[in-house]
Amino acid sequence: MIKMSSVTIHTMVNRRNYELSVSPNQTLLRFLREELGLTGTKCGCEIGECGACTVLIDGEAVNSCLVLLPQIDGKEILTVEGLALNGTLHPLQKSFMDNDAVHCGFCTPGMLMSAKALLDKNSNPDENEIRTAISGNLCRCTGYVQIVDAIKEAVK
Amino acid sequence: MKTFEYISPKSIEETTSLLAENGADARILAGGTDLLIELRKENAGAPKMVLDISYLKELKGITSTDGTISIKPLTTHTEVLHSSIINQHAVLLSSAASVIGSPQIRNRGTIGGNIMNAAACADTVPPLIALGAKITLKLRNNSRQLDLSDLFIKPYQTKAQPEELLTDVSFQNLPPGAKSSFIKLGRRNALAISRLSVAAILLQDKNGEIVDARIVPGSVLPTWKRVTEAEQLLIGQKPSKELFAAAGRKVSDVMISYTGRRWSTEYKEPVIAVLVKRALEKCI
């Protein structure tokens, strides 16, 4: 039984191992932004409606605002900062730029992570599957068309 | 966020013993999609203790034994909607799971949380009641089983004691040849809270006559239940547009008999009738 004001968690964030003693009274979102300085994950509504805080836990897209920090013990987290590898952008990131899928940019990290979760499971999604995969991510600028185009192109 | 004691029990027994000691002071954390919002609300009370059961593997998974399907409460909506067992024997439940929230919510939210949070718009509840689901609640070392339709008092309030833990949801396979459907009406397609929903099951005999009919609307009656008045209209009849429309009107009538005429009735009265008709048409 764990019963204390701080809890020890083992986790991997963007391929790096951490062993941390943390306060359990915080969300994964706040921890990523305020403790690890990974501010690419955006804080939007904080009630699971906008998807700006989407990260992957063991490959599944989740709203990091709805995850209590101790719940990531033993799990692997991937944030938008972990998409690029060795200085090379992920194909989705390049495709988002090529297709003008980034307007104000606030939804972009979440969109990229939802798209990544989709492509990791389904290497050839149709438009319907793409639209379902990003249905938990709000964008108020693009009207979604360029974002869907960007994901389609990244598949190629 | 408010401060609370965080405990991650290592077994069902440890969880039920902590619940027995702490009762209403403790809240269960499963998928967190409802509880995390509550823990951050400025002007609401905070629990003294959060019991994180998300690591309890024995509360996860879907199994099928001799025609009975058992879903453990920590099974996520994503797991339900991809389950071959559910898609084969209770497809209306996977239809309902597929329209909850968003992919992110479905990856975290659990069927147990959906039931025990008891929001009027809980999408898995109408299909589960149509399937005749029973739930198991554990208090210390004693378990009791009850019909899911008997659990609810009103939205956000159940007959479960604060000391009880939901440990199982089970129901019989749909009979061979039965067809089922779930329709949800939200204000938009994604991330919508159900305004109205309908779960329906129909079974016809070899002459095409309806021999089993189950209709459970969501967000329509004070609590969920089968609308037997409408189901009775269908039994022994052959499907037709007129028959399904009449069943839809009957559900509207039953709704008004419970709720009276409210500001929303002008909208709900015709709309629930059409949704019932459409749900039944999808069962043919």
Chai-1 contact restraints between the chains, C-beta under 6 A:
chainA,res_idxA,chainB,res_idxB,connection_type,confidence,min_distance_angstrom,max_distance_angstrom,comment,restraint_id
A,I2,B,S8,contact,1.0,0.0,6.0,A-B,restraint_1
A,K3,B,I7,contact,1.0,0.0,6.0,A-B,restraint_2
A,P24,B,Y6,contact,1.0,0.0,6.0,A-B,restraint_3
A,N25,B,M1,contact,1.0,0.0,6.0,A-B,restraint_4
A,N25,B,T3,contact,1.0,0.0,6.0,A-B,restraint_5
A,Q26,B,M1,contact,1.0,0.0,6.0,A-B,restraint_6
A,I47,B,I37,contact,1.0,0.0,6.0,A-B,restraint_7
A,G48,B,T33,contact,1.0,0.0,6.0,A-B,restraint_8
A,G48,B,I105,contact,1.0,0.0,6.0,A-B,restraint_9
A,E49,B,L191,contact,1.0,0.0,6.0,A-B,restraint_10
A,T54,B,Q104,contact,1.0,0.0,6.0,A-B,restraint_11
A,E60,B,N107,contact,1.0,0.0,6.0,A-B,restraint_12
A,A61,B,P103,contact,1.0,0.0,6.0,A-B,restraint_13
A,A61,B,Q104,contact,1.0,0.0,6.0,A-B,restraint_14
A,V62,B,Q104,contact,1.0,0.0,6.0,A-B,restraint_15
A,V62,B,N107,contact,1.0,0.0,6.0,A-B,restraint_16
A,V62,B,R108,contact,1.0,0.0,6.0,A-B,restraint_17
A,N63,B,Q104,contact,1.0,0.0,6.0,A-B,restraint_18
A,L66,B,G32,contact,1.0,0.0,6.0,A-B,restraint_19
A,L66,B,T33,contact,1.0,0.0,6.0,A-B,restraint_20
A,L66,B,L36,contact,1.0,0.0,6.0,A-B,restraint_21
A,L68,B,G32,contact,1.0,0.0,6.0,A-B,restraint_22
A,P70,B,Y6,contact,1.0,0.0,6.0,A-B,restraint_23
A,Q71,B,S54,contact,1.0,0.0,6.0,A-B,restraint_24
A,S135,B,S102,contact,1.0,0.0,6.0,A-B,restraint_25
A,S135,B,A190,contact,1.0,0.0,6.0,A-B,restraint_26
A,G136,B,S102,contact,1.0,0.0,6.0,A-B,restraint_27
A,G136,B,P103,contact,1.0,0.0,6.0,A-B,restraint_28
A,G136,B,Q104,contact,1.0,0.0,6.0,A-B,restraint_29
